[in-house]
Amino acid sequence: MEVRDPVHGSIKIQPQEEKIIEHPFFQRLRSIKQLGFSEYVFPGATHTRYLHSIGVMEVVSRVFDQLFADKLTNKDFIRLRQTVRLGCLLHDIGHAPLSHTTEFVMPNVYDLNLPAHFKPAKNTKATHEDYTLKSIVDSSFTESFDEVIRDFGVDPNMIAELILGHTNNAEYFTIENINYFPILHQLVSSEMDCDRMDYLLRDSYFCGVSYGKFDLDWIIDNMRITVMDGSAYLGISERAIATFDDFLLSRFHMFLMVYFHYKGVCLEKMLKRFFNSSPDEYRIPANIEEYLEHDDHFLMKVLRNSKNEWAQKIVRNSIPPKIFEAFGEAQMSNLANLENFLKNENIDYIKCSSSGRLSKYYDEGQSNEQNKYPIKVVREYNILSGQFHIQNIDEATGLFEKFSRSHQVNRIHCYFDELDEKAQKEIRQLVKK
């Protein structure tokens, strides 16, 4: 099987993988848009999680073949290669309609009845990652792994562990006394994972913008394996630090200019108002087999058939105009004054707050689970010490510290034209201050 991809060109699919891709669980991703409501702003952004997932699998294959070029005939490394290929192929299989947009109406994670090894300690709201784990290890989709297991010895639970970032089966990933789980997980989820490498290029292409472009070939060519205390970690040559900086900035600019676009964010807020005001009209089921039906088309049909005012406004793309926008702290007092006026006058408005960090390293409240496998920088060979100098990526580039605080954008939307002249005049004065 061969897929013609506008981003990566021709992508080869192995015969054993076709059964997985053709399964209804994966085919459902054809109807899940990668960027949710962004197509209302960037009409070309109709690309789906289906092709993105195949693209991530292609990128990780290129990376693996570069890192392990001298081991590609070893059966144990063939097994690891297939495991990480499927980890990247299936990392998004649990996404809800409109991707991240509807996650806040998911049930509690305990309702999914995940196997004990994958059940979190707290019964918080489920995420698409929880549905992904359920799909891979405990659903009718799991049967699709039979042929892959037979040919490569790949265990679906190990695929799920790579996505989760924690393993109780280090021996599966250990070859010649080196544990390769850390580096393989980093290829699936890290500061420099194959998911980001694909979606930045793909989202940039389909949105018709240049913010997400970076030198993918140079980054891959300069990836390195660094072994420390018996475990292998992902590293990058020091000559590619500038390219890595460009990669980070590409992601940051995509968030500011595309992912945080005011219309797309406001539509998400409008959808939340629909869910809150009509909670019985749409629910995301905990049953993983029923979940198969829930894609973008299913949700949009619910919205079209609803008499809820917010559902109808979404269908008509009737977005309340943006009347104020605040970047950072300097304009927060003006924002507060405007909000107070709108509340006192009983004027309905929507407040949208978007915040993002350049790096996971500085996420507050993290248990350090996400960044316990930091990217390494491999410096040039030191003749005097007889070894390479290795350091963490945040020690080699100043961008992590520079963007350690969230970059926040706050906006106020309301149907300004529907207000009386007195209210419009007062709002204009508050906005100008």
Stockholm file with secondary structure:
# STOCKHOLM 1.0

chainA/1-433         MEVRDPVHGSIKIQPQEEKIIEHPFFQRLRSIKQLGFSEYVFPGATHTRYLHSIGVMEVVSRVFDQLFADKLTNKDFIRLRQTVRLGCLLHDIGHAPLSHTTEFVMPNVYDLNLPAHFKPAKNTKATHEDYTLKSIVDSSFTESFDEVIRDFGVDPNMIAELILGHTNNAEYFTIENINYFPILHQLVSSEMDCDRMDYLLRDSYFCGVSYGKFDLDWIIDNMRITVMDGSAYLGISERAIATFDDFLLSRFHMFLMVYFHYKGVCLEKMLKRFFNSSPDEYRIPANIEEYLEHDDHFLMKVLRNSKNEWAQKIVRNSIPPKIFEAFGEAQMSNLANLENFLKNENIDYIKCSSSGRLSKYYDEGQSNEQNKYPIKVVREYNILSGQFHIQNIDEATGLFEKFSRSHQVNRIHCYFDELDEKAQKEIRQLVKK
#=GR chainA/1-433 SS CEEEETTTEEEECCHHHHHHHTSHHHHGGGGSBTTGGGGGTSTTCCCBHHHHHHHHHHHHHHHHHHHTGGGTTCHHHHHHHHHHHHHHHTTTTTCCTTGGGGGGGCCBGGGGCCCGGGCCSSCCBCCHHHHHHHHHHSSGGGGGGHHHHHHHCCCHHHHHHHHHTCCSCGGGGEETTEECHHHHHHHHSSTTCHHHHHHHHHHHHHHTCSTTCCCHHHHHHTEEEEEETTEEEEEEEGGGHHHHHHHHHHHHHHIIIIITCHHHHHHHHHHHHHHHHCTTTCCCCSCTTGGGGCSHHHHHHHHHHCCCHHHHHHHTTCCCCEEEEEESSTTHHHHHHHHHHHHHTTCCCEEEEEEECSCGGGCTTCCSSTTSSCCEEEEEEETTTTEEEEEEGGGTCTHHHHTCSCEEEEEEECCGGGSCHHHHHHHHHHHHC
#=GC SS_cons         CEEEETTTEEEECCHHHHHHHTSHHHHGGGGSBTTGGGGGTSTTCCCBHHHHHHHHHHHHHHHHHHHTGGGTTCHHHHHHHHHHHHHHHTTTTTCCTTGGGGGGGCCBGGGGCCCGGGCCSSCCBCCHHHHHHHHHHSSGGGGGGHHHHHHHCCCHHHHHHHHHTCCSCGGGGEETTEECHHHHHHHHSSTTCHHHHHHHHHHHHHHTCSTTCCCHHHHHHTEEEEEETTEEEEEEEGGGHHHHHHHHHHHHHHIIIIITCHHHHHHHHHHHHHHHHCTTTCCCCSCTTGGGGCSHHHHHHHHHHCCCHHHHHHHTTCCCCEEEEEESSTTHHHHHHHHHHHHHTTCCCEEEEEEECSCGGGCTTCCSSTTSSCCEEEEEEETTTTEEEEEEGGGTCTHHHHTCSCEEEEEEECCGGGSCHHHHHHHHHHHHC
//
